[in-house]
Amino acid sequence: MDRHAEDRVTWCPSGDAHRPESVVLGVRSGDNGQVVYVDEPVPAADVLSSIPEGIAPHRILRFASHCTSACANRVGDDCGLIQRIQTLPSSRDTGAVPRCHLRPHCKWWNQTGVDACHRCPALSTLNSTDDRLAVLVADPATTVEQLESWIAAAE
Ligand code: SF4
């Protein structure tokens, strides 16, 4: 890919660890497993072999990979995952955004701006199957309207 084409690529901050271009976005090491972002992108391939067998890479790391039109989360040109995430009540809606190497090319930042960055550290790319709301948010088939109804009913 030439330099100009590379500049136009947007990246998913909830990416697939195993794609050729994948990089480590951060480490789930902060309070409550929140992501602490690495200063520079590290190729995922360089770290995956260091993760002990039996531990899913997404349990300890967040990865970024190219945002593709074939993604199940795509809604037109937009990312439906961050749309669903934005439906959730947020307690982090003020203050500085985290330092993050992905920002210039991040799909979520380019689509929604600062709100995505306030929510981003708390997100896990591993579906928690015992958390019904997390499963609904992660499911590309869930609509924003369904989420809003579910949240309203749970209140
Ligand atoms: S949403 Fe914000 S903090 Fe998260 S990867 Fe994108 S630019 Fe970085």
Backbone and ligand atoms as CSV (ligand in chain L), in Angstrom:
chain,resi,resn,atom,element,x,y,z
A,1,MET,N,N,0.850,-1.202,0.000
A,1,MET,CA,C,0.000,0.000,0.000
A,1,MET,C,C,0.888,1.255,0.000
A,2,ASP,N,N,0.586,2.212,-0.948
A,2,ASP,CA,C,1.423,3.398,-0.966
A,2,ASP,C,C,1.057,4.339,0.187
A,3,ARG,N,N,1.902,5.340,0.398
A,3,ARG,CA,C,1.758,6.211,1.569
A,3,ARG,C,C,0.414,6.914,1.587
A,4,HIS,N,N,-0.066,7.402,0.419
A,4,HIS,CA,C,-1.332,8.143,0.379
A,4,HIS,C,C,-2.511,7.218,0.677
A,5,ALA,N,N,-2.444,6.007,0.105
A,5,ALA,CA,C,-3.514,5.052,0.380
A,5,ALA,C,C,-3.521,4.713,1.862
A,6,GLU,N,N,-2.346,4.578,2.454
A,6,GLU,CA,C,-2.242,4.259,3.873
A,6,GLU,C,C,-2.844,5.372,4.725
A,7,ASP,N,N,-2.636,6.618,4.312
A,7,ASP,CA,C,-3.189,7.749,5.056
A,7,ASP,C,C,-4.713,7.728,5.061
A,8,ARG,N,N,-5.318,7.153,4.018
A,8,ARG,CA,C,-6.783,7.154,3.917
A,8,ARG,C,C,-7.429,5.996,4.689
A,9,VAL,N,N,-6.630,5.021,5.089
A,9,VAL,CA,C,-7.178,3.864,5.797
A,9,VAL,C,C,-7.613,4.279,7.190
A,10,THR,N,N,-8.803,3.837,7.592
A,10,THR,CA,C,-9.200,4.048,8.974
A,10,THR,C,C,-9.031,2.732,9.728
A,11,TRP,N,N,-8.830,2.884,11.036
A,11,TRP,CA,C,-8.526,1.724,11.869
A,11,TRP,C,C,-9.610,1.527,12.909
A,12,CYS,N,N,-9.870,0.262,13.184
A,12,CYS,CA,C,-10.833,-0.128,14.220
A,12,CYS,C,C,-10.096,-0.275,15.551
A,13,PRO,N,N,-10.548,0.438,16.594
A,13,PRO,CA,C,-9.884,0.317,17.892
A,13,PRO,C,C,-10.352,-0.882,18.712
A,14,SER,N,N,-11.204,-1.688,18.115
A,14,SER,CA,C,-11.637,-2.933,18.746
A,14,SER,C,C,-11.349,-4.046,17.755
A,15,GLY,N,N,-10.107,-4.092,17.336
A,15,GLY,CA,C,-9.746,-4.848,16.152
A,15,GLY,C,C,-9.433,-6.313,16.401
A,16,ASP,N,N,-9.162,-6.959,15.296
A,16,ASP,CA,C,-8.820,-8.377,15.266
A,16,ASP,C,C,-7.318,-8.511,15.493
A,17,ALA,N,N,-6.943,-9.323,16.467
A,17,ALA,CA,C,-5.523,-9.479,16.791
A,17,ALA,C,C,-4.744,-10.185,15.694
A,18,HIS,N,N,-5.443,-10.912,14.849
A,18,HIS,CA,C,-4.740,-11.838,13.956
A,18,HIS,C,C,-4.653,-11.375,12.503
A,19,ARG,N,N,-5.065,-10.156,12.244
A,19,ARG,CA,C,-4.908,-9.670,10.872
A,19,ARG,C,C,-3.454,-9.243,10.657
A,20,PRO,N,N,-2.983,-9.271,9.404
A,20,PRO,CA,C,-1.558,-8.986,9.170
A,20,PRO,C,C,-1.136,-7.596,9.636
A,21,GLU,N,N,-2.051,-6.609,9.556
A,21,GLU,CA,C,-1.677,-5.243,9.917
A,21,GLU,C,C,-1.900,-4.929,11.402
A,22,SER,N,N,-2.443,-5.880,12.153
A,22,SER,CA,C,-2.873,-5.598,13.530
A,22,SER,C,C,-1.734,-5.098,14.405
A,23,VAL,N,N,-2.087,-4.145,15.258
A,23,VAL,CA,C,-1.116,-3.615,16.225
A,23,VAL,C,C,-1.765,-3.627,17.612
A,24,VAL,N,N,-0.908,-3.583,18.615
A,24,VAL,CA,C,-1.396,-3.460,19.986
A,24,VAL,C,C,-1.775,-2.003,20.213
A,25,LEU,N,N,-3.013,-1.816,20.670
A,25,LEU,CA,C,-3.492,-0.471,20.996
A,25,LEU,C,C,-3.214,-0.151,22.458
A,26,GLY,N,N,-3.428,-1.115,23.311
A,26,GLY,CA,C,-3.213,-0.860,24.728
A,26,GLY,C,C,-3.257,-2.137,25.532
A,27,VAL,N,N,-3.011,-1.966,26.814
A,27,VAL,CA,C,-2.962,-3.080,27.757
A,27,VAL,C,C,-4.086,-2.891,28.760
A,28,ARG,N,N,-4.801,-3.977,29.015
A,28,ARG,CA,C,-5.908,-3.887,29.976
A,28,ARG,C,C,-5.339,-3.986,31.385
A,29,SER,N,N,-4.770,-2.907,31.828
A,29,SER,CA,C,-4.043,-2.959,33.093
A,29,SER,C,C,-4.445,-1.867,34.067
A,30,GLY,N,N,-5.349,-1.009,33.663
A,30,GLY,CA,C,-5.743,0.079,34.554
A,30,GLY,C,C,-6.797,-0.375,35.539
A,31,ASP,N,N,-7.393,0.586,36.241
A,31,ASP,CA,C,-8.440,0.278,37.203
A,31,ASP,C,C,-9.570,-0.476,36.512
A,32,ASN,N,N,-10.032,-1.550,37.123
A,32,ASN,CA,C,-11.156,-2.325,36.587
A,32,ASN,C,C,-10.883,-2.856,35.185
A,33,GLY,N,N,-9.637,-3.126,34.871
A,33,GLY,CA,C,-9.304,-3.674,33.564
A,33,GLY,C,C,-9.382,-2.670,32.435
A,34,GLN,N,N,-9.368,-1.376,32.790
A,34,GLN,CA,C,-9.425,-0.363,31.733
A,34,GLN,C,C,-8.127,-0.371,30.925
A,35,VAL,N,N,-8.249,0.079,29.689
A,35,VAL,CA,C,-7.094,0.048,28.797
A,35,VAL,C,C,-6.151,1.215,29.091
A,36,VAL,N,N,-4.872,0.879,29.192
A,36,VAL,CA,C,-3.822,1.889,29.212
A,36,VAL,C,C,-3.149,1.816,27.845
A,37,TYR,N,N,-3.128,2.909,27.138
A,37,TYR,CA,C,-2.694,2.906,25.740
A,37,TYR,C,C,-1.170,2.930,25.635
A,38,VAL,N,N,-0.647,2.134,24.721
A,38,VAL,CA,C,0.806,2.127,24.502
A,38,VAL,C,C,1.186,3.363,23.678
A,39,ASP,N,N,2.418,3.820,23.856
A,39,ASP,CA,C,2.851,5.055,23.195
A,39,ASP,C,C,2.977,4.902,21.682
A,40,GLU,N,N,3.449,3.750,21.270
A,40,GLU,CA,C,3.697,3.504,19.847
A,40,GLU,C,C,3.028,2.189,19.453
A,41,PRO,N,N,2.532,2.093,18.216
A,41,PRO,CA,C,1.941,0.812,17.806
A,41,PRO,C,C,2.985,-0.298,17.777
A,42,VAL,N,N,2.643,-1.413,18.367
A,42,VAL,CA,C,3.513,-2.592,18.364
A,42,VAL,C,C,2.833,-3.657,17.514
A,43,PRO,N,N,3.525,-4.211,16.525
A,43,PRO,CA,C,2.870,-5.240,15.709
A,43,PRO,C,C,2.318,-6.372,16.579
A,44,ALA,N,N,1.069,-6.723,16.339
A,44,ALA,CA,C,0.444,-7.782,17.137
A,44,ALA,C,C,1.233,-9.080,17.003
A,45,ALA,N,N,1.740,-9.335,15.813
A,45,ALA,CA,C,2.463,-10.585,15.580
A,45,ALA,C,C,3.678,-10.717,16.493
A,46,ASP,N,N,4.225,-9.565,16.944
A,46,ASP,CA,C,5.407,-9.613,17.811
A,46,ASP,C,C,5.075,-10.053,19.226
A,47,VAL,N,N,3.813,-9.920,19.627
A,47,VAL,CA,C,3.475,-10.216,21.019
A,47,VAL,C,C,2.593,-11.461,21.170
A,48,LEU,N,N,1.901,-11.847,20.121
A,48,LEU,CA,C,0.942,-12.944,20.268
A,48,LEU,C,C,1.621,-14.244,20.721
A,49,SER,N,N,2.830,-14.456,20.246
A,49,SER,CA,C,3.506,-15.712,20.615
A,49,SER,C,C,3.948,-15.712,22.077
A,50,SER,N,N,3.955,-14.526,22.722
A,50,SER,CA,C,4.363,-14.442,24.129
A,50,SER,C,C,3.207,-14.692,25.086
A,51,ILE,N,N,1.993,-14.711,24.557
A,51,ILE,CA,C,0.826,-14.891,25.425
A,51,ILE,C,C,0.644,-16.381,25.701
A,52,PRO,N,N,0.593,-16.737,26.984
A,52,PRO,CA,C,0.508,-18.161,27.316
A,52,PRO,C,C,-0.698,-18.839,26.667
A,53,GLU,N,N,-0.485,-20.071,26.300
A,53,GLU,CA,C,-1.565,-20.853,25.684
A,53,GLU,C,C,-2.763,-20.917,26.637
A,54,GLY,N,N,-3.929,-20.798,26.083
A,54,GLY,CA,C,-5.135,-20.880,26.906
A,54,GLY,C,C,-5.656,-19.525,27.343
A,55,ILE,N,N,-4.866,-18.472,27.119
A,55,ILE,CA,C,-5.332,-17.127,27.475
A,55,ILE,C,C,-5.677,-16.391,26.186
A,56,ALA,N,N,-6.933,-15.951,26.070
A,56,ALA,CA,C,-7.340,-15.216,24.872
A,56,ALA,C,C,-6.612,-13.863,24.846
A,57,PRO,N,N,-5.954,-13.522,23.737
A,57,PRO,CA,C,-5.199,-12.255,23.683
A,57,PRO,C,C,-6.020,-11.046,24.099
A,58,HIS,N,N,-7.321,-11.039,23.753
A,58,HIS,CA,C,-8.141,-9.870,24.068
A,58,HIS,C,C,-8.418,-9.720,25.564
A,59,ARG,N,N,-8.111,-10.750,26.337
A,59,ARG,CA,C,-8.302,-10.601,27.782
A,59,ARG,C,C,-7.278,-9.657,28.378
A,60,ILE,N,N,-6.136,-9.537,27.738
A,60,ILE,CA,C,-5.089,-8.708,28.337
A,60,ILE,C,C,-4.658,-7.540,27.445
A,61,LEU,N,N,-5.000,-7.594,26.174
A,61,LEU,CA,C,-4.574,-6.533,25.261
A,61,LEU,C,C,-5.762,-6.059,24.425
A,62,ARG,N,N,-5.699,-4.825,23.954
A,62,ARG,CA,C,-6.633,-4.362,22.914
A,62,ARG,C,C,-5.834,-4.188,21.641
A,63,PHE,N,N,-6.454,-4.552,20.540
A,63,PHE,CA,C,-5.777,-4.497,19.246
A,63,PHE,C,C,-6.510,-3.550,18.311
A,64,ALA,N,N,-5.778,-3.010,17.368
A,64,ALA,CA,C,-6.373,-2.205,16.301
A,64,ALA,C,C,-6.034,-2.867,14.976
A,65,SER,N,N,-7.014,-2.874,14.099
A,65,SER,CA,C,-6.791,-3.395,12.748
A,65,SER,C,C,-7.621,-2.555,11.778
A,66,HIS,N,N,-7.425,-2.763,10.494
A,66,HIS,CA,C,-8.121,-1.936,9.509
A,66,HIS,C,C,-9.644,-2.057,9.645
A,67,CYS,N,N,-10.310,-0.937,9.513
A,67,CYS,CA,C,-11.766,-0.915,9.429
A,67,CYS,C,C,-12.121,-1.292,7.987
A,68,THR,N,N,-12.917,-2.330,7.836
A,68,THR,CA,C,-13.218,-2.817,6.486
A,68,THR,C,C,-14.714,-2.784,6.205
A,69,SER,N,N,-15.045,-2.628,4.939
A,69,SER,CA,C,-16.459,-2.560,4.558
A,69,SER,C,C,-17.157,-3.896,4.779
A,70,ALA,N,N,-16.387,-4.976,4.897
A,70,ALA,CA,C,-16.985,-6.299,5.103
A,70,ALA,C,C,-17.320,-6.562,6.575
A,71,CYS,N,N,-16.958,-5.653,7.444
A,71,CYS,CA,C,-17.189,-5.867,8.884
A,71,CYS,C,C,-18.690,-5.966,9.172
A,72,ALA,N,N,-19.045,-6.915,10.027
A,72,ALA,CA,C,-20.454,-7.118,10.385
A,72,ALA,C,C,-21.040,-5.903,11.108
A,73,ASN,N,N,-20.179,-5.088,11.679
A,73,ASN,CA,C,-20.663,-3.921,12.422
A,73,ASN,C,C,-20.920,-2.698,11.538
A,74,ARG,N,N,-20.580,-2.786,10.272
A,74,ARG,CA,C,-20.765,-1.626,9.407
A,74,ARG,C,C,-22.240,-1.300,9.217
A,75,VAL,N,N,-22.560,-0.002,9.338
A,75,VAL,CA,C,-23.888,0.521,9.012
A,75,VAL,C,C,-23.638,1.623,7.992
A,76,GLY,N,N,-23.755,1.262,6.712
A,76,GLY,CA,C,-23.322,2.195,5.673
A,76,GLY,C,C,-21.823,2.423,5.818
A,77,ASP,N,N,-21.433,3.696,5.891
A,77,ASP,CA,C,-20.018,3.998,6.083
A,77,ASP,C,C,-19.636,4.080,7.554
A,78,ASP,N,N,-20.623,3.950,8.418
A,78,ASP,CA,C,-20.370,4.144,9.851
A,78,ASP,C,C,-20.118,2.820,10.571
A,79,CYS,N,N,-19.574,2.947,11.765
A,79,CYS,CA,C,-19.385,1.790,12.633
A,79,CYS,C,C,-20.587,1.677,13.573
A,80,GLY,N,N,-21.323,0.566,13.444
A,80,GLY,CA,C,-22.494,0.358,14.294
A,80,GLY,C,C,-22.116,0.028,15.731
A,81,LEU,N,N,-20.909,-0.494,15.929
A,81,LEU,CA,C,-20.505,-0.843,17.299
A,81,LEU,C,C,-20.401,0.409,18.164
A,82,ILE,N,N,-19.733,1.428,17.663
A,82,ILE,CA,C,-19.623,2.639,18.495
A,82,ILE,C,C,-20.987,3.330,18.605
A,83,GLN,N,N,-21.846,3.172,17.615
A,83,GLN,CA,C,-23.210,3.713,17.755
A,83,GLN,C,C,-23.926,3.043,18.920
A,84,ARG,N,N,-23.779,1.719,19.022
A,84,ARG,CA,C,-24.448,0.990,20.118
A,84,ARG,C,C,-23.811,1.341,21.457
A,85,ILE,N,N,-22.502,1.447,21.460
A,85,ILE,CA,C,-21.815,1.801,22.704
A,85,ILE,C,C,-22.268,3.181,23.184
A,86,GLN,N,N,-22.485,4.093,22.257
A,86,GLN,CA,C,-22.913,5.441,22.640
A,86,GLN,C,C,-24.325,5.463,23.224
A,87,THR,N,N,-25.061,4.389,23.031
A,87,THR,CA,C,-26.396,4.301,23.616
A,87,THR,C,C,-26.319,4.112,25.131
A,88,LEU,N,N,-25.205,3.541,25.589
A,88,LEU,CA,C,-25.072,3.248,27.017
A,88,LEU,C,C,-24.844,4.526,27.801
A,89,PRO,N,N,-25.374,4.575,29.024
A,89,PRO,CA,C,-25.075,5.722,29.876
A,89,PRO,C,C,-23.562,5.777,30.111
A,90,SER,N,N,-23.006,6.970,30.118
A,90,SER,CA,C,-21.569,7.112,30.323
A,90,SER,C,C,-21.303,7.975,31.532
A,91,SER,N,N,-20.377,7.505,32.366
A,91,SER,CA,C,-19.978,8.332,33.505
A,91,SER,C,C,-18.728,9.138,33.193
A,92,ARG,N,N,-18.130,8.842,32.021
A,92,ARG,CA,C,-16.885,9.542,31.666
A,92,ARG,C,C,-17.149,10.474,30.495
A,93,ASP,N,N,-17.811,11.563,30.729
A,93,ASP,CA,C,-18.129,12.457,29.631
A,93,ASP,C,C,-17.428,13.812,29.759
A,94,THR,N,N,-16.495,13.899,30.674
A,94,THR,CA,C,-15.742,15.145,30.795
A,94,THR,C,C,-14.265,14.813,30.950
A,95,GLY,N,N,-13.460,15.828,30.880
A,95,GLY,CA,C,-12.031,15.633,31.118
A,95,GLY,C,C,-11.274,15.344,29.838
A,96,ALA,N,N,-9.973,15.185,30.026
A,96,ALA,CA,C,-9.091,14.990,28.882
A,96,ALA,C,C,-9.267,13.592,28.303
A,97,VAL,N,N,-9.076,13.479,27.019
A,97,VAL,CA,C,-9.113,12.171,26.378
A,97,VAL,C,C,-7.752,11.502,26.572
A,98,PRO,N,N,-7.735,10.171,26.562
A,98,PRO,CA,C,-6.453,9.489,26.738
A,98,PRO,C,C,-5.502,9.773,25.581
A,99,ARG,N,N,-4.209,9.727,25.876
A,99,ARG,CA,C,-3.227,9.800,24.781
A,99,ARG,C,C,-3.288,8.487,24.024
A,100,CYS,N,N,-3.323,8.572,22.713
A,100,CYS,CA,C,-3.569,7.364,21.924
A,100,CYS,C,C,-2.930,7.525,20.550
A,101,HIS,N,N,-2.097,6.569,20.182
A,101,HIS,CA,C,-1.386,6.674,18.897
A,101,HIS,C,C,-2.296,6.514,17.693
A,102,LEU,N,N,-3.490,5.936,17.910
A,102,LEU,CA,C,-4.353,5.608,16.778
A,102,LEU,C,C,-5.186,6.796,16.298
A,103,ARG,N,N,-5.308,7.818,17.133
A,103,ARG,CA,C,-6.339,8.843,16.925
A,103,ARG,C,C,-6.460,9.383,15.496
A,104,PRO,N,N,-5.389,9.776,14.828
A,104,PRO,CA,C,-5.574,10.362,13.482
A,104,PRO,C,C,-6.277,9.428,12.505
A,105,HIS,N,N,-6.169,8.133,12.744
A,105,HIS,CA,C,-6.726,7.160,11.799
A,105,HIS,C,C,-7.871,6.346,12.400
A,106,CYS,N,N,-8.287,6.703,13.605
A,106,CYS,CA,C,-9.275,5.893,14.319
A,106,CYS,C,C,-10.678,6.117,13.757
A,107,LYS,N,N,-11.364,5.030,13.420
A,107,LYS,CA,C,-12.729,5.113,12.893
A,107,LYS,C,C,-13.663,5.763,13.908
A,108,TRP,N,N,-13.557,5.374,15.155
A,108,TRP,CA,C,-14.483,5.890,16.171
A,108,TRP,C,C,-14.255,7.381,16.405
A,109,TRP,N,N,-13.017,7.786,16.470
A,109,TRP,CA,C,-12.712,9.208,16.647
A,109,TRP,C,C,-13.221,10.008,15.455
A,110,ASN,N,N,-12.975,9.501,14.269
A,110,ASN,CA,C,-13.407,10.222,13.069
A,110,ASN,C,C,-14.925,10.252,12.933
A,111,GLN,N,N,-15.591,9.266,13.486
A,111,GLN,CA,C,-17.049,9.198,13.381
A,111,GLN,C,C,-17.746,9.990,14.482
A,112,THR,N,N,-17.210,9.919,15.692
A,112,THR,CA,C,-17.962,10.504,16.812
A,112,THR,C,C,-17.176,11.513,17.631
A,113,GLY,N,N,-15.870,11.567,17.428
A,113,GLY,CA,C,-15.082,12.540,18.189
A,113,GLY,C,C,-14.868,12.127,19.632
A,114,VAL,N,N,-14.866,13.127,20.490
A,114,VAL,CA,C,-14.372,12.957,21.849
A,114,VAL,C,C,-15.179,11.947,22.669
A,115,ASP,N,N,-16.438,11.766,22.372
A,115,ASP,CA,C,-17.250,10.844,23.164
A,115,ASP,C,C,-16.704,9.419,23.078
A,116,ALA,N,N,-16.276,9.015,21.887
A,116,ALA,CA,C,-15.716,7.669,21.743
A,116,ALA,C,C,-14.476,7.509,22.614
A,117,CYS,N,N,-13.654,8.533,22.666
A,117,CYS,CA,C,-12.404,8.434,23.434
A,117,CYS,C,C,-12.676,8.365,24.929
A,118,HIS,N,N,-13.743,8.992,25.392
A,118,HIS,CA,C,-14.084,8.883,26.807
A,118,HIS,C,C,-14.573,7.482,27.156
A,119,ARG,N,N,-15.184,6.808,26.213
A,119,ARG,CA,C,-15.729,5.477,26.477
A,119,ARG,C,C,-14.722,4.376,26.183
A,120,CYS,N,N,-13.788,4.659,25.308
A,120,CYS,CA,C,-12.884,3.644,24.757
A,120,CYS,C,C,-12.112,2.841,25.815
A,121,PRO,N,N,-11.544,3.453,26.864
A,121,PRO,CA,C,-10.704,2.662,27.785
A,121,PRO,C,C,-11.468,1.569,28.510
A,122,ALA,N,N,-12.780,1.723,28.645
A,122,ALA,CA,C,-13.557,0.755,29.421
A,122,ALA,C,C,-14.024,-0.420,28.589
A,123,LEU,N,N,-13.786,-0.369,27.303
A,123,LEU,CA,C,-14.353,-1.392,26.440
A,123,LEU,C,C,-13.484,-2.625,26.360
A,124,SER,N,N,-14.150,-3.748,26.369
A,124,SER,CA,C,-13.461,-5.009,26.184
A,124,SER,C,C,-13.895,-5.592,24.856
A,125,THR,N,N,-12.947,-6.138,24.119
A,125,THR,CA,C,-13.331,-6.779,22.861
A,125,THR,C,C,-13.700,-8.238,23.087
A,126,LEU,N,N,-13.617,-8.675,24.344
A,126,LEU,CA,C,-14.073,-10.024,24.668
A,126,LEU,C,C,-15.506,-9.923,25.153
A,127,ASN,N,N,-16.404,-10.649,24.535
A,127,ASN,CA,C,-17.801,-10.618,24.966
A,127,ASN,C,C,-17.943,-11.314,26.305
A,128,SER,N,N,-18.516,-10.617,27.248
A,128,SER,CA,C,-18.794,-11.248,28.521
A,128,SER,C,C,-20.161,-11.909,28.427
A,129,THR,N,N,-20.171,-13.226,28.367
A,129,THR,CA,C,-21.433,-13.916,28.108
A,129,THR,C,C,-22.374,-13.877,29.307
A,130,ASP,N,N,-21.862,-13.504,30.496
A,130,ASP,CA,C,-22.762,-13.421,31.631
A,130,ASP,C,C,-23.270,-11.997,31.825
A,131,ASP,N,N,-22.941,-11.109,30.917
A,131,ASP,CA,C,-23.428,-9.740,30.982
A,131,ASP,C,C,-24.316,-9.528,29.757
A,132,ARG,N,N,-25.624,-9.596,29.975
A,132,ARG,CA,C,-26.577,-9.538,28.858
A,132,ARG,C,C,-26.432,-8.248,28.056
A,133,LEU,N,N,-26.216,-7.152,28.753
A,133,LEU,CA,C,-26.100,-5.875,28.047
A,133,LEU,C,C,-24.843,-5.852,27.164
A,134,ALA,N,N,-23.732,-6.367,27.690
A,134,ALA,CA,C,-22.492,-6.394,26.900
A,134,ALA,C,C,-22.665,-7.256,25.654
A,135,VAL,N,N,-23.388,-8.350,25.806
A,135,VAL,CA,C,-23.625,-9.232,24.661
A,135,VAL,C,C,-24.470,-8.515,23.611
A,136,LEU,N,N,-25.498,-7.792,24.077
A,136,LEU,CA,C,-26.349,-7.052,23.139
A,136,LEU,C,C,-25.560,-5.978,22.404
A,137,VAL,N,N,-24.716,-5.264,23.127
A,137,VAL,CA,C,-23.922,-4.195,22.500
A,137,VAL,C,C,-22.978,-4.783,21.464
A,138,ALA,N,N,-22.400,-5.929,21.774
A,138,ALA,CA,C,-21.412,-6.519,20.865
A,138,ALA,C,C,-22.060,-7.151,19.634
A,139,ASP,N,N,-23.340,-7.444,19.706
A,139,ASP,CA,C,-24.009,-8.162,18.617
A,139,ASP,C,C,-24.366,-7.203,17.477
A,140,PRO,N,N,-23.782,-7.393,16.291
A,140,PRO,CA,C,-24.079,-6.495,15.160
A,140,PRO,C,C,-25.555,-6.466,14.786
A,141,ALA,N,N,-26.317,-7.500,15.189
A,141,ALA,CA,C,-27.743,-7.547,14.839
A,141,ALA,C,C,-28.590,-6.660,15.746
A,142,THR,N,N,-28.014,-6.193,16.856
A,142,THR,CA,C,-28.775,-5.357,17.783
A,142,THR,C,C,-28.878,-3.938,17.239
A,143,THR,N,N,-30.090,-3.396,17.262
A,143,THR,CA,C,-30.249,-2.011,16.813
A,143,THR,C,C,-30.147,-1.069,18.006
A,144,VAL,N,N,-29.871,0.183,17.705
A,144,VAL,CA,C,-29.823,1.202,18.753
A,144,VAL,C,C,-31.172,1.283,19.467
A,145,GLU,N,N,-32.259,1.157,18.706
A,145,GLU,CA,C,-33.598,1.228,19.298
A,145,GLU,C,C,-33.831,0.070,20.276
A,146,GLN,N,N,-33.370,-1.128,19.915
A,146,GLN,CA,C,-33.521,-2.274,20.818
A,146,GLN,C,C,-32.728,-2.045,22.106
A,147,LEU,N,N,-31.542,-1.510,21.966
A,147,LEU,CA,C,-30.729,-1.226,23.149
A,147,LEU,C,C,-31.413,-0.202,24.045
A,148,GLU,N,N,-31.919,0.850,23.431
A,148,GLU,CA,C,-32.587,1.891,24.225
A,148,GLU,C,C,-33.778,1.304,24.979
A,149,SER,N,N,-34.535,0.420,24.336
A,149,SER,CA,C,-35.679,-0.209,24.991
A,149,SER,C,C,-35.223,-1.090,26.142
A,150,TRP,N,N,-34.139,-1.838,25.913
A,150,TRP,CA,C,-33.640,-2.746,26.945
A,150,TRP,C,C,-33.182,-1.940,28.158
A,151,ILE,N,N,-32.465,-0.869,27.906
A,151,ILE,CA,C,-31.949,-0.044,29.010
A,151,ILE,C,C,-33.106,0.601,29.773
A,152,ALA,N,N,-34.097,1.088,29.036
A,152,ALA,CA,C,-35.251,1.723,29.684
A,152,ALA,C,C,-36.000,0.719,30.557
A,153,ALA,N,N,-36.123,-0.521,30.067
A,153,ALA,CA,C,-36.845,-1.545,30.826
A,153,ALA,C,C,-36.071,-1.963,32.069
A,154,ALA,N,N,-34.756,-1.849,32.014
A,154,ALA,CA,C,-33.933,-2.280,33.150
A,154,ALA,C,C,-33.843,-1.215,34.235
A,155,GLU,N,N,-34.240,-0.009,33.916
A,155,GLU,CA,C,-34.117,1.091,34.887
A,155,GLU,C,C,-35.213,1.040,35.945
L,1,SF4,S1,S,-11.693,6.011,20.304
L,1,SF4,FE1,FE,-10.180,7.575,20.894
L,1,SF4,S2,S,-8.949,6.621,22.525
L,1,SF4,FE2,FE,-10.043,4.962,21.456
L,1,SF4,S3,S,-8.615,4.250,19.884
L,1,SF4,FE3,FE,-9.924,5.798,18.930
L,1,SF4,S4,S,-8.782,7.725,19.136
L,1,SF4,FE4,FE,-7.886,6.256,20.572
